[in-house]
């Protein structure tokens, strides 16, 4: 009944005739069933059609409603949990495994194309065990990563966060010493990690990962690398030299990739090398363009559909207003578990704002005022 009411409301809001109603209803029900109903931050009892009806109703003219509806039909990008999990599954074979094959082949002085020969060797198994996997945020899906590689990654070499307690550090070290002693007794003194893989789900600007202001480095990557250089905590787990840090993002925008790669060129890591990898890169045409997407920009820039309270200290870090998304990323993107603030405000406006968001975001940072 709720869905039927939502469809009637949509028909009334959009002024559809019978033939239009039939065609649009079929399309919207397909969108909802295939992906959009799975959005995890919808309020209880609300699904995509209800949210769409309420979102469209806030626009004041028929022309604005048609622009908004066209945006949903033609420009919205929704990455479902199933799709994101598939990207998680690809992370190890695409980047970590290939890296381990190359360094093992170099140790054995053979071609890295001799894959079976390399992965059957004790050197490869040792290098695999000397790989530590850490999450950069709760979006890292380290549980999914481990389950996708059950015969390769054990509980003793993966952790959901990079800020590890001393007790956990000691536990990881003890298990590593035990396993290296079993795998390669002649090299039991080499019980340190030589490959460290950092996982996370998404970035559009890259600034929360790495940024430099007035010669001062900031961001999660910088914080982690500082910890890796500290022998009193995490640094005690890794080798003193020839350490490979592999940062793997499941999804990233070109803007973020360029930003991070440019900064990494000037970043000094004394213990080894850093590489930044992305499983899926958003297309260059994903970002909204003022000329190509002039219609939706007329709504983005309309003060009737903007709440000034949305801008806070986190928006200032990005250098601009949240109106066009954090750091002016201008994305029409929704992730199944939450809408990133890099997307336009109209898409993710929270329940506390004066504007209805189509896929309301739940922020990690709450205001207590």
Secondary structure, 3 states (H helix, E strand, C coil): CHHHHHHHHHHHHHCCCHHHHHHHHHHHHHHHHHCHHHCCCCCCCCCHHHHHHHHHHCCCCHHHHHHHHHHHHHCCEEECHHHHHHHHHHHHHHHHHHHHHHHHHHHHCCCCCCHHHHHCCHHHHHHHHCEEEEECCCCCCHHHHHHHCCCCCCHHHEECCCCCCHHHHHHHHHHHHHHHHHHCHHHCCCCCECEEEEEEEEECCCCCCCEEECCEEECHHHHHHHHHCCCCCHHHHECCCCEEEEEEEEEECHHHHHHHHHHHCCCCCCCEEEEEEEEEECCCCCCCCCCCCHHHHHHHCCHHHCCHHHCCHHHHHCCCCHHHCHHHCCECEEECCECCCCECHHHHCCCCCCCCCCCCCCCCCCCCC
